[in-house]
Amino acid sequence: MKLPNQTEGLRFRLVLKPGFALGPGKADLLDAIVDTGSLAGAGGRLVMSPKRVWSLVREMNTAFREPLVETEKGGTGGGGSARLTPMGRRVLDRYRAMEAETNAAIAAGVAELRGLMRDEG
């Protein structure tokens, strides 16, 4: 899945309970896990340290009733794989749908504001 264009439109952060928010960073991490099949690959794509990736995955897995990400250790050479659980897919899909719905709802206002901007030159 292609990561959303981060230079246009609205990206939002949902505070779902005190101390936990789901926003563009976590959603992008889930997308990157889908695309790369590993935590290391996802972290590399997003320029996140392994410690930060693990921290975010643990936080998400703990916050929801079921884990969003499952991992499998690699063989003797190390490495491993990661994938979204059905709950992880559901959460990511719902977040992306809300993001798209919000951008559609504000599209006319965004176009009006863009029309008020100076031309580049």
Beta strands, then each sheet from edge to edge (+ up, - down):
strand 1: 14-17
strand 2: 20-22
strand 3: 69-75
strand 4: 78-84
sheet 1: 1+ 2-
sheet 2: 3+ 4-
end
